[in-house]
Amino acid sequence: MAGRVRVREISDDEGNHLKRIVRCGSGSVVTWRRAQMVLWPAQGMNVPQIAGLAFTSEDRVRDVLHNFNADGFESLYPRYAGGHPPVFTLAQRREIKKIAKSAPADHGLPFSRWSLARLADFLVAEGVAEGISHEGLRELLAAEKVSFQAVKTWKASADPDYAAKKARVDHLYAVADGEAAAGPGDPDVVFCLDEFGPLNLQPRPGRAWARRGGITREPGEPPRRRRRATYHRTGGVRHLFAALELGTDTMYGHIKRRKRRGEFLQFCRYLRSLHPAAVRIAIVCDNCSPHLTTRKDKRAGQRAAASNAEIACTPANSSWMNRLECQFTALREFTLNGTDHATHREQGSMIRRYIAWRNRHTADPRLRRIVKRA
C-alpha cells in the first residue's frame, strides 16, 4: 500500500503564486490542474479527496506532489519538447546562483569578482557540478536572472544607535499605516519633516514643447526659450520646510530665509497647531544639527516634551528612511525643472500652489509614478 504523500511546506509568496495560477486560468490547462493539485494539500486535503475533485487517479496526484517537492514550480509547466534531460537539478541551480552572487573573498579566494572561467572551475572543485562550460554557465545564470552588473555605491551608516533609531522609525510608520497597534507613548499622528533647498534664482534644466530647429520662424513668433547665463546671483537663497502627514497623505510647506533651529521650531509649532493639544504627534526627521537637542541648546527636546510631541531622528547617513524625500522629486519635476524665476516671491508662489494642487490630486497617476520611482 502506498504511503501517505505530503506537499512540502509552502511559503506565503509561493502560496500567492499558486493562487494566481489557479485564478487566472489563461495559461496551459495542464499547469492549472497541477497547481490545483498542489494547492489543495497545502489547504489540508488528502490524496483521495484531491483525486476525486480533479477526476484523476491517486497515483497521478502523488506524481504531481512528488515532482513539486523535488523541482518546485518548474514541475507545474509541461515539457512538450523532447531532448536531453536537464543537466542540473533544482538544488544545483540554486547553489550555483548563490555562489555567483557571493564575493570570491567569502570563499577564501584572492579575487574581487567572478569571471565565468573562475566560477566554473570553483564549482567543479567544490563538487557542485561535475563539469560545466562557460557558455552553459552564462545561460544558466541568465535563466536565473543573474547578470554581470556594476557595483552600486552605498554609504553605510556609522551611527552607534542605528538599530534602535531605525526600529523606532519603522514602528512609527507601522502605527501610521495601521499595521501595528499604538502602545503607551505612541503618537496618534505621524509627520515626516525635511528641508528642501537651497532655492536659488537660476535657470533650471528641463523640457518643454517648442518649434523644431532649422525651421524658419513665422512672422511675430517669439524665439525659442533659452536658458540664460547667471554669473552673479545676488538674490540670496531660500529654504523650504516641508512635512508630510502620513495618515492623510497631506503635505505642508513654509519657505524661510534661513535653516536654523529657530526656523525649525517655528515650523514644528505650526505642525503642532494642526491638531488639538491632547493628540500626541511624532515628527520623523534626519539628524541635521538644527533638529537635535545638544548640551548647549536643549530647546528641541524641551518644547517637544512640553507640547505632547516626539521628535524621532533617523540614523546618520540614513535620510532615505524619511518618506518625504521622494515627494521632493515630484516637486522638482513639476515646479522647478525648466523654470527661470525672477524673484523668490514668484518661485515661492509656484511651490505653494503646487503643494495645494498635490494635496488635491494625491491619486494623480504621473505623480504616483514619479514618487514610486524615487
N, C-alpha and C positions, 0 to 999 in steps of 0.2 A: 504493500500500500504506500502511495506517495506521501512524503512528509509535508507538513504544512509550510506553505511558501508565504513569506512576508516581504513587502516592499521596504527598501532601506529608508532611513529617516530622511524626510524631505524638508528643506529649509523654506522659509516664507517666500523668498524670491522664486524658488523652484515651484512651489505651490501656486503662486500667482501666474507663472508661465504656463503651467498645465491648465489652469482655468481659462486663460486667454485662448489656448489652442482649442479647448472644448467649446467655448462660447462662440469663437469666430466661425468655425466650420467652413471656411472658404478655401482651405488647402486640400491636401490629399485626404481621402476618406480613411485610408489605412492609418495615417498619422492621427486622425481624430479618434478612431476606435482604440488605438493603442494608448493614447493619452487618457481616455476614459478608464481603461483597464488599470492604469497606474494610479489615477486619482481616486478611484473607488476604494482600494485597500488602504490608502492613506486616510480615508474617512471612516475606517473601521469595518469594512465589509470583507468577508472571506471569499475564497476562490469559488465555491459552488454558487454563491449569490451573484458574483460577478459574471460567471458563465451563463447563468440564467438571464441576467439583464442584457448581456451582449449577444445572446443567441449563438454561442460558440461553445467549444469543449473546454473542460477544465485544464487539459494539457496545454491548450493554446494560451490560456490565461497564465499558466505557470511559465511558459516560454517567454511571454512578454515581460513578466516581472523579473525573471532571471536576467534577461537581456538589459533591462533598465538598470538593475542593480550593478551590472558589470560595465556598461558603456554609457549610462546616462541618457541625455536627450537625443544623442545620435541614434540610439536604437529605435526611436519613435518614427524616424523617417525611412521609408522603404528604399532599398538599394536595388533598383531595377537593372542597372548596368552590370555586366559581368566583369571579369578581370581578376587581377591578383588580390588576395585578401589584404586588409590593412597591415602595413609593416609594423606599426607601433600601436600598442594598446592605449586605452584612455589614460591609464596611470602613467605610462611612459611619456605621453604628450604633456601631461600636467607637470611632470618632473622636469622635462626639457624646458618648458615655458618658465618654470620657477627659477631654474638655473640661469637662463638667458636674461631674466630681469634683475638678477643679482649682480654684484660687482665681483670681478675676479679676485680682488683683495680679500673678500669674505671667505674665499676658499684657499687662502694662503698663496696665491699666485702674484708675481710681481708685475701685473698689468693693470692699466687704468680702465680698459674696456675690452669687451669680447670682440674678436673677429670670427668669421664663420669657421675658419680653419682651427683656431684655438678652441672654440666652443665644441666643435665636432670631436677634436682629439680628447678634450676633457670628458665629454660624455662617454666616449668609448673607454677611457681609462678608469672612470668611476663605475663602469658596468651598467650605466643607464640604458645604453643601446649597444648591440654587438657591432654595428657599423652604420654609418650614415654619411652620405655625400654632402658636399657644400650646398649644391642646388636643392637637394632634398631637405636639408635643414632650413634653408631660406623659405621654401614653400610651406614647410610645417609651421614656422613662426608666422608667416603671412596668414595662414589659415587660422592661427590662434590669435590674430590681431595684435601681434607684437612687431614693431617696426624699429628701425635704427633712427634715433632722434637726437637732436642736440639737447644737452643737459640744461634744464631750466635754472635760472638764478633764484635763490630763495634765501632771504635773510632771516635766520632763526633768532628767536627771542632769547636774550640772556637774562631775563627777569627772574630773580630767585623765587618770586611768588607767582610764577607763570600758571601753575596748575590751579592754585586757589582762585586767582583772578578770572581765569578762563571758565572755571566751574561756576563761579558766581554769575558771570555774564550769560553763560548758557542757561542757567536756571532762570534768570530774569526773562530771557527770551521764551523759555518754555512756559512760564507763567503768563506772559503776554499773549502767546499763541493758544492758550487754553490746553496745552499738553501736560501741564503739571498743576497740581493744586497749590494755592498760595498758603504758605505756612506762617508761623509767627515772625513778624518783622518784614515779611514780603510786601511789595507795593501793590497797589490797585491799578496804577497807570505807569507805563514804562516809556521813557523818551530816549531817543538816540540823538546826541548833540555833537556837532563838529563845526569847524570853521572852514570856509572856502575862500581862498584868496592867496596872495593879494590881488585885488582887482585893479589893473592899470587901465589907463585910457590909451589904447593902442589898437591898430587894425589887427584883426584875428583871422587866421586862415579858415576858409570854409568853401561851400559850394552854393551856386545859385544858377537859375536859368538865365542864359544870355545868348546873344546872336553869335553864330559861328564865326571864327576868324577867317579872313580872306574874302569877306563879302562886303560889297560897298554899302555904306550906311544910307538909309533913306533920308530925305530932307527933314530936318528938325529932330531926327532921332538922337538921343543923348549917347555919348560914348559908353563903352562897356565899363562896368565897375572895376576899379583898380584898388590895390592896397597901397595906401600912402606910406611913405617912409617917416619914421618918428625917431629922429636922432636925439631929441630933447623932450623928455616927458616931465612937465612942470606941474601937472595937476595932482600929484600925490597919488596915494593908493587908498583903497577901502577894503574892509573885510566883512564877509557875510557870516553871521552867526545863524546857523540853521539847526532845526530839530525836527525829528520825525516821531509822531506818536504812533506806537505800534498797534495799539488796539483799534484805532480808527483809520490808520494809514493817512494821517493828516500831517502836512509839512508846514512848518513855521520858519520865518526868517526875519532877521534885523540886520541892517547894514551899519557898521560902525567905522569910525576913523582909525581906531587903534584896536589891537588884540591883546589886552591886558586882563589882569584878574578882575579889575573893576567892571569892565565891559562884560566879562563872562558872568559875573554875579548879577549884573543887571538883567541879562537875558534869562538866567535861571529864575530870577524873581518874576519875570513875565510868564515863564512856564508854570511856576507855582500858582500864579493868579488864574490860570485857566481852569482850575478845579478847586472845590471847597477845601478848606484847611484840614478837615477831617479825613480827606482822601490822601493816602500816602502815595508819593510818587518816587520813581527812581530815574536817574539820569545816567545813561551809559555814554562815556566819552573816553578819549585817549588820555595818555599820561603826559600831555603837554603841561608845562610848568604852571600856567595860569589856572589849571584845573585842580592842582594839588594843594594839600594842606601841608605847609612847611613849618619849620621851627620858628621862622621869622614872621610868617603870615598864616594865621590859622582861620581866616575868615571863611574859606570854603567849607571846611568841616563844621565850624560853629553855626553858620547860617543854615546849613543843611539839617543839622540836628534840631535847630530851633523851629524850622518850618515843616517838620514831618516829611523830610525828603532824604534820599540816599543818592550819593554820587559814587557810581561804580566805574572804575577806570579799567580799561583793557590793559593787558601786559605790554611791556616795552616792545616796540617794533611789531606790534600786532594790531594796528589800527584797522586791518581788514575785517576784524570782528564787528566793527561798527556798521550796522545796516544802513546808515545814512550815506556811506561812501559811494555806493552805486547810484544813489539819487543825484549826486553831483555830476556824474557822467551824462545823464539825461539833461540836466540843467545847462551844462556846457554845450551840448549838441543843439538844443532848441533855442537857447538865449544868447550865447556868446559867439559861437562859430559863425564866421562870415560877417561880423559887425565891425563898425568903426565909430564908436560913440564919442561925441564931442565933449560931453560933461559927465560927471559922476551922477548927477541928478537924472540924466537920460538913461544911463546904464542901470542905475538902481531901480528906476521905474519899470524897466523891462523885466528885471529879475523879480520884482514884487508881483507884477502882473502874471509872470509865468507860474509862480508858486500858487497864485489864486486859480489859474487855469488847471494846473496839475491836480489840485485838490478836488476840482470838479470833474476831472477826466482820469481818475485812477485806473479805469479799465481800458484806457486807450491802447490798442494793440501795439503800435510802434513804441510808445512809452514803455510798456511792459517788456517789449523785446530788448530795448536798449538797457533797461535796468537788469534784466536777467543775464544779458551778455556781460555786463560789468561785474 
